[in-house]
Amino acid sequence: MHAQITPARVTDVREALADHHRYWGERDLRALHLLPLVHEFGSTCLVARSSDGLLGYLIGFVTPDRTGYVHLVATRDDARGSGLGRALYDAFTQAARAQGAVRLKAVTTPGNEGSVAFHRSLGFDVRLEEEYNGPDQPRMVFTRDL
């Protein structure tokens, strides 16, 4: 499945949200799809598209301390295992480096073993932070130097 990766537009995120279950299954993450991130950080928000439509996307930005932060990354159910997630991360890494990023960071919930395995395969270190998102809201934090 060949996909072209380009900067995301708000309409792309709306398209993904219309098919939310194809990217996230039973997990309802619609509230995390913050359109201002696409408006303000368009060059580091990416979509992968083929003749078969939107196959995946990554919403990310570069922080003032030069961290390329991946807020969301998803591939459509029929594109999983194709290397598309890795390709989105590679494109994000290039875009983040162009903005001066020296490290990458992402987070997920404990128990999301698929995300942990994926990020480890990309060379990320992983650690549990007990109150990353507030009291009793632990997160798995992924980091990797560029």
N, C-alpha and C positions, 0 to 999 in steps of 0.2 A: 504494500500500500504506500504509494509515493505521496508525500504531502509537502506543500510549500508553507514555510513559516514566515509570517509577516507581523508587523505591529498590529495589535488588537484595536478594534473600534468598539464603541459602546454597543452598536448593533450586533457585534459578534457575541458579546456577553449576553445580550438579550436572547440571541439564538441558542446559546448554550443553556440558559435558564429555561427556555421552552422545552428542552429535552433533558432537564436536570437528572432524571433517573438513569439516563444512558451513561452519564459521567460519574454519578455518585451512588447509584443503587438506592437503597433504602435510607441512607443518611441524608437528612435535609440540611444542606449547607447553603441554601439560597441567601440567607442573611449575610454570609461572608463575601458575597459577590458585590463589592463596593464599587459602584460606577465612578465615583470621584478618583479612584486609583487609576482607572483607565484614562480619564480626562487629564489628570495631572502627571502621570508617569507613562504616557503612551509608548515611548520607545523601549520600555522594559516590560510591557505587557504584550504577550505574543499569542498568536493563534496558528494552528496547523490545519490547513485546508487541502482537500483533494477534490477531484471531480465528484466524489461521494459526499461532499459537504464538510462541515466542521468536525475534525477528528480529535482535536485536543486544544488546550489552552494553558497558559501560565500567566498569572498576575503577580508582578513583582516590581520592586523599586530599589533604588540605592539610597541608603541612609546617609546623614551627614558624617558619620564616622567611617564611611566608605565600605559599608556592608551591603552586598546585594541580597536583599531579603525576598524570599519567595513566599508570597502570601497564599496562593493557591496554585496547584498544578493538577490537571485532570486529562485523562484520555477516554475517548468514547469506548464503550464496552467491546465493540468489534475491532478496535485498534490496539487493544492491550497486548503486550508481548511482542510488539512489532519494532520496538526501539524508539517509538515516538516520544515517550517521556524523556528519554535520554537526549533526543534531538532538541526538544524544547529547552531542557536545561543547558545544553551546549550553546544554543542561540541566546539564551538569557545571559549566560556567562560572558559571551562576547559583548553584548549590549551593556552589561554592568561594568565590565572592564573599560569600555569606551568612556564611561562616566567616572572612572577612577576607583572602582571597587577593588579591594584587596582581599576580600573574603566573601563567602556565601553563608547564608543562614536560612533555615526553615524550621517549622515546628509541626508537630502532630499530637494527637491524643495518645496516651498510653493504651496499649492493646492493638494499635493499628500496625500489626506486624508486616503487612504488605508495604506500607510506607517506610518502616524501619529498614526492611530488607532492600528496598529500592535505593534509599539514600546511602546505605552502607555500600551498595554496589557502585555508587558514584564516588566513593572515597570520602564520604562525610563521617566525622566523628559524631557519636550520639550520646546524650546524657539525659537523665531524668531531672527536671527541675520541679520540685514539689508544689510551689505556688506561683508558677510562671504567669498564669492568667488570673491570679487572685487566690484567696483562701480556698483550700480544698479543690483547686483546679490545676493539677499537675499537667505538664506537657513534656514530650520528648523533644529535645532541642538538637538540631543538626547543625554542625558548623564545618566549614572547609576553607582553608586558605587558598588563595589563587596564586 
